[in-house]
Amino acid sequence: MPENEEMLRAIQRMNKLLALVAVKGVAKKEAVLTLARAGYTQAEVASLLDMGVSAVHMIVTRHKEKLEAEKAKKPKKAANATSAATDGDGE
């Protein structure tokens, strides 16, 4: 069993190192979003980037709100395409 625990710790260290390399030189906001997209929890992101969990939560929440606002502004393409397809049938 101790060998498995050592292996697990080694893999966790490598995972942490790869995450840090992936966001090296990137602005904190983009680093937070990148790591969140990669599946890290907000607590893990905060630990990796030496930030507070509340700061990470705020960045993620504001990003989601921004995406929702952009989505709400876009016109529905599917509705326009459906009506155009039925208009051309001549019925």
C-alpha positions, 0 to 999 in steps of 0.5 A: 500500500505505501507504494500506491500512496507514493505513486498517488502523491507523485501523480498529484505533484505532476498534475499540479506542475502541469496546471501551473505550466499551462497558465504560466504568463497568463493573466489571473482571470484567464488562468482561473477560467482555464483551470475551471474549464479543465475541471479544477474546483474553485478551491483547487484553482485558488490554491494553485494560483495563491488566491482566495476562493471568494476571488475565484468564485467572483471571476467564475460567476462574472464570466458566467453572467457575461456569457448569459448576457451575450446569449440573451442578446443574440437573435434566435437563428433556428426560428428564422431558419425554420420560418424561411424553410416553410415560406419557400414551400408555397403552402 
